[in-house]
Amino acid sequence: MDSTLQNKKTPYVMIVILFIGAFVSFLNNSLLNVALPSIMVDLKIQDYSTVQWLATGYMLVSGVLIPASAFLLTRFSNRSLFITSLAIFTLGTALAAFAPNFSILLTGRMVQAAGSSVMGPLLMNIMLISFPREKRGAAMGIFGLVMITAPAIGPTLSGYIVEYHDWRLLFEMILPLAVISLILAIWKAENVMEQNKQVTLDYLSVVLSCIGFGGILYGCSSASSDGWTDGIVLTTLIVGGISLIAFIIRQVNMEKPLLDLRAYKYPMFALGSLISIVNSIAMFSGMILTPAYVQSVRGISPLDSGLMMLPGAVIMGIMSPITGKLFDRFGPRILAIIGLTVTAVSTYMLAHLQMDSSYTHIILIYSLRMFGMSMVMMPIMTNGLNQLPTRLNPHGTAINNTAQQVAGSIGTAVLVTIMNSVTKTEAKSLMSSVDPTTLTDATTAALTQQALLTGIQYSFYVTFIVNLVALVLALFVKRVDTSAEAVSKIENQNTPTNAAVE
């Protein structure tokens, strides 16, 4: 058992308060996508790429700030950090709820992102220090319930609200929940993490991090709509890439880096992080491609498409704590192999969806895929974090969160680009095979839908290959030894070894 836990009572009240705040924050992440068309009409926005900034801007701010969360978690008390983050998030929610125009709405979204970016890493770190390593699986499974389920139910809830109510309700219902969470935090939150007031912030690292991660995230999100050869896209990707390389070199050579990349010297953390990166590409792309098929190919309404995704979200919610307990008993490898196999098979089935696939068939495949996903992320991540000494926990969680966000952004951009490219090629081919004199609007629409279906199928085939890569990597996962002797060795060693792996 970790020495820091031997004489400490598990702070359940603090964890519950954090869970409420984090759930509200994570739910907010996915609420807005379905509502963008309604916001365009209401605020008289002409260009979809403009309103898309409500999602892109949120992602950019989160991606830029998450790398700095390791410093924030080390420097400030968890109580003050959580209250400050939640207050910022609440302010952003209020701005967005009552925004008279698009500029104020976008500002509110970015303020929300600034507040929520640290909540995930903060909650994860408190879970790590509050439970001994041999019981972390069950604890992290509950964390997964919040981290995965909240964003998963977002589209369903959003679809219902947009269908029957004003889009502002998306923020108005979040606002009281955020205020209640803030009051609870001020009233009951306690400090359970050690802080180091001597740690200093390296401002050059912050600048390089912002330019590097911000440039890559912006470039990839813009590439899916503007194309990879667009001047602004290429410039931001190149500048972002150079800055990121400079950031990595600086972190490796600093004694006290902003983001301690020496965590990658621990083999199971490095392997787990790599699997999470590959799996994030497949997961995020599935969240884009499936709604594209359901709404754009099949013409199903946002509400109905959201309801079709709901069983998968429920399954993930049910499975997350169960997977955590299974991890504690059987370790990560068997769960990851089963989960990634199920995910790969279901992804292959998604690549074979047709114009007339039944609702039941779509729901079953999507739910099966969510079942497979629920068995992978938390066990792999927890096993890797188990190999890190406590002092590296903030850096490990920040690395994982940043890597997943960047990987998801890049993966989504690449697969959307593939989908668009194949769709255009297929549309030309289909149009050329039809006599132009017989073309009607209905025929053109049918051919366009068929071309889009082909593009989505092709992208799912690529995603299937990505899933297979993650499955092969999972074969090399070993369970980290969490015995008292092994944990003592982990905490005391200066350089990692394989000794703490069974």
N, C-alpha and C positions, 0 to 999 in steps of 0.2 A: 504493500500500500504506500502511496505517496506520503512523504514525510509531512507535507503541508496539510494533509487531511487527517492525520492521526488523532489530533485533539480538537478537531473542528466539527461542529454540527452542520449538516447539510442545510444551506440557506434556502429552504423551499419557498418562503414568502417572496424573497428577492427573485427567485427563478420564475415564479408565477407572474409577478409584475412584468418581468422582462418578456415573458411569453406573450402577454397581452399586447405590449407595445410592439414587439416584433411581428406578431400576427397582423396587426393593423398596417404596419409598414410594408410587409411582404404582399398583403392583399392589394394594397394600393399600386404595386408594381404592374399588375396585369389588368387592372380595371379599365384603363382608358382606351385600349386598342380598338375595341368594338365600337366605341362611342365617337371616334374621330370623324366619320361622315356627318353625324348629327351636329357636332361642334362646328364643322365647316359651314353648314347651312345657317346655324344660329348666329355665328359671329361674322358671317359674310366673307369667308376666306375662299379665294378663287383656286388656289393651287394646293393639291394634296401634299406635295413635298413640304409646304409651309406648316400645315397642321401636324405632319408627321414629327415635327420637332418636339411636340409634347412627349413623345416616346423617346426620340433620339436624345434630346437634351437631358432627360432624366437619366438615361443610361450613361451618357457622357460624364455627368457630374458624379454619379456613383462610381464609375470606373476610375475616375481621376482621384477621388478621395479615399477609396478603399486601401490603396497601398500605404497611406499615411496612418491607417487605423492602428498599426502595430505601435507606432510612437505614441498615439493618443492613449492606447490601452496601458502602456507602460508608464506614461508621465502623469496621468490624471486618475483620480479615484473612480471606480466604476459607478458609484452613485451620482457624482457630479456630471460624469460623462453621459450617462443615460438620461438624466433630467435635462441637460443642455440639448442633447440630440432630439429628444422627444418634444421639447419646447420649440426648436427650430422646425421640426416636422409639422407640429400643430399650426405654427404661424403660416407655413407654406400651404397647408390644407385650407386655412381660412382665406388666404389670398385667392386661391384657385376657386373656392366655392362662391365667392362674391365678386369675381373678376368681371369688370364691365367690358373688357376688350381682350383680344388675343395676347397682347404684350404682358398684361398683368397675369393672365392665366399661365403663360409660359414661365414667368418669373416665379409664380407660386409652385409650379411643378419642379423647378430647379431648386428652390428652397426646400421643398419636400425631400428631394434626393439628397441634399446636403445633410439633412437631419437623419435620414434613414440609412445612409451608407455605413455607419459605424454600428448599427444595431445588431446585424447578423454576426459580425466578428465578436462583438461584446458578449452576446448571449452564448456563443459557442465557447468562448474562453471561460466564462463562468461555469458552464457545464463541465469543461475539462478539469477545472480545479476543484469542483464540488463533489466529484465522484471518483473513487479509485479506478485505476485503469482497467481492472478486471470486471468492472460494472459499467464502464462507459458506454458499451453497446446499447443497453436498454435506455440510458439517459439520452444518448445522441439519437436514438430512434424516435424519442418524443420530440427532440429538436427538429428532426426531419419532418415530423407531422406538421410543424409550423412552417418550415422553410419550403416544403414541397406542396402541401395542401392549399395553403392560402393563395399562392399564385394560380394554382390549378382551378380553383372555383371562381376565380376572378372573371373569366370570360362568360361563364354561365350567369353570374349575378349581373354583370354589365349588360349582357344581352337582354335580360328581363327588364332592367331599369330603362334602357334606351327604347325598348319596345313600348313601354307603358308610362314612362315618366320622363322628366327633363334630365339631361345629362348632368346638371349641377348636383343632382341627388347623389351622384357617385362620390362627390366631395363632402356634401352635407351629412351623409350618413357616417363618413369616416371621422368627421370633426368631433362629435361628442365622444366617440370611442377614444380618440387621441387625448381629449381633455381629461376623461376619466383615468386613462393610463397615467397621464402626467400628475394628476392629483394623488393617485395611489403611490407613484414613485416618490413624490415629495414627502408623503406621509410615512411610508413603510420601507422604502428602499434602504439597504444597508451596504456597507463596504465589505466585500469578501475577497478582493484581489489586492495583492501588494502593489504599491506604486513606488516609482523611483523618480523623485523630484530632481535628481542630479542629471537625468538624461537630457541631452540637448537636441534641437532640431537642425538638421543639415539642410539649409535652404536651397542649395544647388541641387541636392537630390530631389527635393520637392518640385522644383522647376522642371528638371529632366523627366520626372515621373509624370507630371501634368502634361507636358508636351508629348512625351512618348506614348503613354496610354491614351491620352485624349486624341492625338493624331491618328493612331491606328483605329480606335473605336469610331471616330468620325468618318475616316476614309472608308472603312468597311460598310458602315451604315449607309453612306452616300453612294457607294459603288453599286448596291443592289438596285438603285433607281437611276443613277446617272451613268453607270458603266465604269469599268476599270480604267478606261483610257481618258476619262474626263480629267482636265488639267488640275482642278482643285483636288480631286480624289487622289491623283498621283502625287501631287505636292504634299498633301497631308500625310499620306502613307510613307513617303520617303523621309520627310522630316520626323515623323513619329518613329519610324524604324531606327534612324540614326540616333535620336534622343534616347530611345529605349536601350540600344546597345551601350551608349555612354552611361546610362543609368546603371545597367548591370555591372559594367566594368568598375564603376565607382563603388557600388555596394560591396563587391567582392574584395576590394582593396581597403575598405574602411574598417577600423576597429569596432566602431559602433554605428552600423549602417541604419538607414531609414527602414529598409526591408532586408532582413538578414537571410540572404540566399544560401548561407551555409547549411540551412535546413535540408537542402538537396543532397548533402553529403550522407544523409541517413537513407539507406537504400529503399526501405519500405515506404518512407514518406515520398521519395522521388518517384517510385513506381506508382504509388497510389495517386499522386498528383498527375502523372502522365495519363493514367487510365481515366481520371476525372476530366481531364482536358479533352481527350478523344470522345468520351461519353457525352460531354456537354455539347460538342458539335452535333452529335446525333440527336440529342434531346431537344435543343433549341430549334434545330431545323425542322424536326417533326411538329413542333408547335406552330410553325409557319406554314408548312406544306399541307398539313391536314385541314386546317381551316380554309386554305386556298382551294382545295378539292371540294370540300363540303359546300362552300358558299359560291365560289366562282364557276365551278364545273357543274355541280348539282343544283345550284340556285336555291339552296336551303337558307332560310332566314337566320339572322344573327342569333335570335333567341333559341330557335330549334337546334342550330349548330352548337350553341353553348350547352344545351341540355344533352346533346349527344356526347359531349366531352365529360359530362358530370359523373357518369359511372366510373370512368378512369380515375378521376380525381378522388372519388370516394374510396376506391380500391387502394390508391396510394396512401390515403390517410389511415386506412385500417392496417395496411401492411407495414407502415413505417415503424411503429413500436414493436410489432411482431418480429420484423427483421432485426431490430436492435437486440432483442432477447436471443434470437437464433445466432447472431454474431458472437455474443458472449459465450455461447455453448459450443458452436462449431467452428468459429473463426471466419475470416473474410473470403477465402478462396472458393469454397464450395458455393457460397451464396453468389459471389460475383460470376462464377462460371454458369450457374443455372440462370441467373438474372440476365446475363448478356446473351445467352443462347435463346432464351424466350424473346428478348428484345430483337435479336437478329431475325428470328423466324417471323415475328409479327411485322417487322419492317419490310421483309421480303413479300409478305402478304399485302402490305399497303401498296407496294409497287405493282400489284396486279389488280388494284381496284378498277372498275369499269364504269361506264356511263349509267349502267342500270344496277349497280351493286345496291343491295337492300340496306335500309337503315340499321337493321339488326346486325347484319354482317359488318358494317362500318364500326358500330359501337363495340362489337365483340373484339375486333382486331385492335382498335385503339385501346380498349380496356386491358387487353392482353399485353400490349406494349407498356402501358403504365405499370402493370404488375411486374414485368421484368425490370423496368427502371427502378422500382422501389426497392429492389434487392441489391442494388449496386452501389449507389453514391455514398450513403452513410457508412456502410461497413468498410468500404475501401478507404474513405477519408479518415474514419476513426482509427483504423489499424495503422495508417501512416502517422497520425498525430500521436499515437501511443508510443512511437519510437523516439519522439522528440523529448528532450528535457523540458521541464516546466518553463524555464526562462525563454524558450523558443516558441511557446504556444501562440503568443500574439502574432509572431511573424509567420508561423505555419498557417494559421487561419487566414491571415491577410493574403498570403501567397495563393492559397487555394481559391479564395473568393475572387481575387484579381484574375488569376489564370482562367477560371471558368467563365468569367464575364467576357474576357477578350476572346477566348476560344469560341464561345457561343456567338459572339458578334461576327467573327471571321467566318465561322462555319455557315451561319445563316446567309451572309453576303455571298459567299461562294455558291451555295446551293440555289439561292434565288437567281443568281446570274446564270447558272447552268439551266435552271428551269426556263428562264426567259429566252435564252439562246436556242434551246431545243424547241420551244414553243414557236418561235419565229420561223425556224427552219421547217418545222412540220407544217405550219400554216401555209407557207409558200408552196410546199409540195402538194398539199391537199387542194389548194386553189388552182394550181396548174393542171390538176387532173380533172377539173370540172369545166364544162363548156361555159365561157363567160356570158353567153346569151341566155343561159338558163339560171343564172345566179339570182337568188332573191335574198331579201334581208334575213329571212328565217334560215336559209341554207348557209349563208355567211356566218350567222351566229352559231349554227350547229358545228360548222367546220372549225370555227375559232375555239369552241369548247373542246372539241376533239383534240386540237393541237395543244391546248393547255393541259389536257389530261395526259398527253404523251410527255410533255415537259415535266409534269409532277411525277409521273411514273419513273422517268429517267433519274430524277433527283433522288427518289427513294432508293433506286438501285445503288447510287453512290453512297447514300446513307447506310445502306446494308453493308457495303464494303468497310465503311468506317466502324460499324458495329463489330465486324469480324476482327479488325485490328485490335479493338479493346478486348475482345474475347481471348485472343492470343496472348496479349499482355497479362491478362488475369491468371493465366496458367503459371506464371512465375511469382505470384503473390505468396508470401509466407506469413504465418501468424506471428505477431510480435509477442514475445514472452512478457507477461505482466506479473510474474511472481515477485515477491518482496525483494529477493536478491537481484533479479534482473532490473527492477525499477531503480534500486539503489545504484546500480552500475550506470544506468542511463543518466541519472541525476548528477553523478559525480564525474563522469568522463568529460574531457575537453574535446576529444575527437571521436566521431562515431565509429563503431565496429559492427560486425554482424552478430555479436554475442547475445544481443537481446532479441534475436529471432529464433523461434523454435524450429 
